[in-house]
Each structure stands twice: as C-alpha cells, then as structure tokens.
Amino acid sequence: MDGITQFWQQSDGIGRAVGALLLAMSISAWVVIFWKAWVLQRARHDIARAVPAFWAADALSSGRARLEALDREQVLAPLLAAITARDGGHTLETRGALQSQLTRRLRDALHRSLAHLQFGQVLLASIGSTAPFIGLFGTVWGIYHALVSIAAAGSITIEKVAGPVGEALIMTAAGLAVAIPAVLAYNLFGKWVAACEAELEGFAHDLREMALEHAAAGG
C-alpha cells in the first residue's frame, strides 16, 4: 500500500490518469459482474420453473398466467406474446403465410430476450482484453518518468533505480487484477447465456408448433 501511495505521489498526470482509468474499469467490471450474476441466475431459475409450469396448464390463458408469475426477467413472456399477437391492416407481414409470420415474430422476440441476457458482455470483454495493456503502458511510463527524475538528480545507483522501477511495476499488476476477473466472468456468463438461449429456442419452437396445430384445427 505504501508503494502505491509513493508511486501516485511521484507520478505525473499521465501516470495518474492511467491509474484512475484502471480504477474506473475495475469498478465498472465488478458492478456488471454482480448485476449479471444476479440477472442470469434469476433467468436460469425462472426458465427451469416457468416452461414446465406453462406446459402443465390446461389452457393457454392459465399457462400465460403461470408464465408471467414465474418469468421475473421477462425473457419468456415475449415469446408467448409473439404467437398470440394479431396484426391489423394489410401489411407485408400479414400477407405472408402463417408459418412465416410466426417465425418472424418469434425470432424478433428471441433476439430481444437474448439482448437482455447478453447486456454487459461487450464491456467485460473490452475490459478483459485492454486492461493488461493499459497497466503495461502505465508501467513503461512510470519507469521512464522515474529514470528521467533519477538522471536529473545527477547520480544513478541500483538502489535509486530499484525503488521507482518496482513501484512502476505495480501498474502491470493492477492491469492484470482488473482483467482477470472480467475475463473469467465473461466466460462463465457466456456459458450461462448459451444455456438460456438453448432453452429459449426450444420453447419458441414448441410454441410455433402449438400455434400451427391450433390454426390447422380451426381454433
């Protein structure tokens, strides 16, 4: 901690800006990590409960009620709304076959649900890929700044060089400390999103088949 304080005091504006940027990236990453962990856990749990509850209902209305009660993240409800939507007027969509209309609506609804689940992934990927290089830049700049200061003092010894250089290396460690949690969270959340996507695609396919069978039966 003393090394960080001393490095901050000896650094110039660029070095402090790099440190502040890494701090902001770390805070942003952890906020997204905690938020996405909460959202994805809720979504996975809700999908596992809501889909069987919907298919166990004796009517579409009761199935919708069950789904809405369990779908806290609203990733399943848009799919159900897509097959029950009714478009008025003579539009290009209504002129298409029922199969095409259902496919288009379910695809759009699925994209909206996935966009909600994937929100924040780009930020985690960006932080994980750039933080080590930002930390490395801070280290290089810190070493340069320290060597210039030592050279201006008129005498260079290993004792005078080792301290400032060691303190500058803190920036590299800081960059890795910011990047590693972001990368690990990105990979884990990507796996969770993929699992949710598979479940949502399966539910959308089953809803489409149900709607087509209902239309064929004249209901």
N, C-alpha and C positions, 0 to 999 in steps of 0.2 A: 504493500500500500504506500509505503514511503517512496518507493521507486516511481510509482505512478504520479504521486504528487510532485516529486522533484522533476520528473520529465515534463509535466504540464507547466511547471514554473519556468523551466529553461527553454521550452519550445516557443516557436514563433506562431504567427497567425495561421499559417498553413498546417502546421502540425496539430494545433488545437482544433482546427476545422475538421481534420481527419478524425481526431478523437471524438469530437461531437457527432460527426456523421455515423461513426461506428456505434456510438451510444444510441442514437436515434434508430438505427437499423435494428439493434438488439431489442429495444423496447417494442418496435413495430412487430418484429418477428414473434416475440413472446405473447403479445396481445392476440395476434392472429392464431398462434398455436393453441392458446387456451380457448379462444372462441370457436375455432373449427373443431377441436376435440369435443366440445360440448354439443355443437350442432350435429356433427356426424354420428356421435353416439346416440343422440336422440333419434335421428333419422333411421339408423340401422335398427334400433329397438322398435320404432314405430312401424317400419315396413314389415318386420318379422311378426308383429301382432296384428296389424291392420289388414293385410292381404288375406290371411286365413279367416279373419272375422268377417270380411266382406263376402267371401265365397260361401260362408256358412249361413248367410242371411237367407230368408225365404222369399224376399222380394228386393227389387232394385232400390226402392225407397228406404227400406230398413238397412240395406247394405251401405247406401250412401251415408246414412246417419251414423253407422258404426265407423265407417272410414273417416268421416270428419271428426269424430270424437277422439280417434287414436292418432290421426295424422297431424302432429303438432308442428312439423316443419313444412307442411303443405307441399309435399313432393308427390303424393299420390292423388290428391283431390283434382289437380288439373287434368290428369289422365281420364278420370271418370267424367269430368265436365266436358272433355273433348268428344266423347261418344254420345252425349246427351244434348249437345248444342244443336240449335236449329237456326239456320241462316235464312233470312227473309230476302225477297227480291230475286231478280235474275242476275246472278253474278257468275263469273267464270268458275268459281268453286262449286256452286250449286248445279251447274250444268254437267259436272263430271260424274262418273259412276260413284256409287256409294262407297265401294272399296277404296277408291282414290281419295274421297273426301275424308274418310276415317283415317286413312294412313297419313294424310297431310296434317290433320288436326292432332293426332296422337304424336306425330313427330315433333310438331311445334311445342306441344305441352311437355314432351320429354326433354327437349332442349332447355326449356325454362327451368324445369326441376333440376337438371344437371348443372345449369349455370349457378343455381343457388348453392349446390353442394360443392362446386369447384371454386367458388369465390375465395380469393386469398392465395390460391395455389401459385399464381404468377409471382406474387410478392415474395413468397417463401423461396421459390426457385431463383428469383433475382438476387435476393439477399445471400442465399447459399452459394451462388456462383461468383458474386462480386466482392463479398466481404473479405476473403483472404487476400485478394489483390489490393484492396484499399488498405488493409493492415500492412501489407508489404510495402506499399508506397509510403505509408507513414513511417515505417522503419527506415527506409532508404533516406527519406527526407530528414528524419531525426539524426541519423548518423552523419549526413552531410552537414547539417546545422551544428552538430557537436564538434566535428572536426574543424570547421571554419572557426568556431569560437576558441578552440584549443590553439589552433595555429596563430590566431590573432594575439593570444597571450604570450607567444614568443618561445615557449618550451613545450615539447611533446614527450611524454613518457607513457609507458604502458599503464601506469596507474591512472593517469589522467584520461586515457583513451577508453579503458575498460569500463569505467563507470557510465559515461554518457552513451556508449555503444550498447551496453547491457540494458540501460533504461529505454533506448530506442527500440530494442527487440521486443519490448512489451507490446508494441503496436501489432506485430505479427501474431503474437499470442492472442491479442484481443480480436483480431480479424478471424482467427480460427474459432475462438469461443463464440463469436456471433454466427459463423457459417455452419458449424457442425449441428447445432440443434435445428436450424432451419432446414438443412438437407435431410436429416433423419425424420423430421415431421412431414416434410414434403413426400417422402417415400411412403411413410405409413399412411398418410391421408390419401395418397393416390390409390393405395390398395383398398382402403375403405370405400372410396368413391366408386372404384371399379366394381366392387361387390354390390353396392347400391344400384349402380347402373344396370347390372345384370338382372337384378330383381325387378327394377322398373320396366325394363324392356320385356321381360316375361309377363308382367302384369298388363302392359299395354297390348301385347299380342293376344292375351286371353280376352281382354275387353273387346278388342276388334272382332274376334271370332264370335263372341257372345252377341255383339250388335248385329253382325251379319246374319247369324242364325235367327235372331229376333225379327229382322227385317224380312227374311225369307219366309218365316212363318206367318207374316202378315200382321205381326203385333205392332 
